[in-house]
Amino acid sequence: MVKNLYILSIGKLFRKHNNVYFKSKDGEKKALKIESLSNIYVMNKVTITYNALKLLLDRDISIHFFYDSEKKGITYYLGSILPRRKRPSGIVTIRQVLAYLDKNKRKEISLEIIDATRYNMVKAIEKHDSAKDEIKMLKNYNVHKVFNERYSEGKDLGSVLRGIEGEIWDIFYSAIGKIIKRYKFDKRTRRPPKNEVNCLISFMNMILYTYILSEIYKTHLDPTISFLHEPRTSRYSLALDFSENFKPLTTFRCLVWLINQNVIDDSHFVKGLNGVMLNEKGKKIVLENFRKRLNKTIKVKGYGKRTLGFFIRKQAYNLERSLLEGIGFKAFRFVQ
């Protein structure tokens, strides 16, 4: 089970004996259950002592930092402090780089992620009659056929792949706009998100990205070397790749639940000059529901009942095995 700690208030993390404590600005002190923690999400001004940081990293706990700009109306991901890799593998890194440079291998991995994303999109919305047109379009969308029609020598491989990915997301966004109630959603906007729905999507995608990064870090894979998204300086783009086929089952199922069940409302948002962001109460509600989504057990053919967190880790190991053994990569599909 995924056990994460979300710190939303100003305070200090410090070590006492063989544990870490959080002391809020009001003086309230609370011990962390570090023996069962995987990640700490810091969403306010928090001081961390050297001894606390050392103990957390020794226990393989990742720490992720976020910053709110109320003026711009956006929550930024600042970065992560990750534990030292205990089992680095130069061979896996070499194979990962070679797979990126090999157009056929890169195409194979990327199309598998895109098609798994399409499949999981259908699973996420198939019970909603209001989106029956989009469900049909997604079911009939053949990513391999579309790729073969559009790609030829001389064309940029990454642009063609991301163009296909963008098309299925546009279909899915159209479906979400029909499914959700109370709020209008007709366009995906980022940095900053322009309305409440985009705010929720961006916030949950950011949490998912950092969680996947922590899971990748437990394998031999290099999180900076990706296939669908272009590797860039200062970002872990493999986490972006892996987030694609999990977003429909995490971010968007949670989004529909929060809005349609009236769990979230206007009182949970702050409007800045350019965008919309969640206030502290809104973050607490979203984080609690998103945590439940990651920990929820689902029945998948061949695996029985497992959490989505398990399948994120399994996908990372599938890629590693594919690179080492030369077998086809299998991305996660919610097959019941």
Buried (B, 14 or more C-beta within 10 A) or exposed (E): EBBBBBBBBEBBBBBEEEEBBBBBEEEEEEEBEBEEBBBBBBBBEBEBEEEBBEBBBEBBBBBBBBBBBEEBBBBBBEBBBBBEEEEEBEEBBEBBBEBBEEEEBBBBBBBBBBBBBBBBBBBBBEEBEEBEEBBEBBEEBEBBEBBEEEBEEEEEBBEBBBBBBEBBBEBBBBBBBBBBEEBEBEEBBEEBBBBBBBBBBBBBBBBBBBBBBBBBBBBBBBBBBBBBBBBEEEBBBBBBBBBBBBBBBBBBBBBBBBBEEEBBBEEBBBBBEBBBBBBEEBBBBBBEBBBEBBBBEBEBEEEEEEBBBBBBBBBBBBBBBBBEEEEEBBBBBBEE
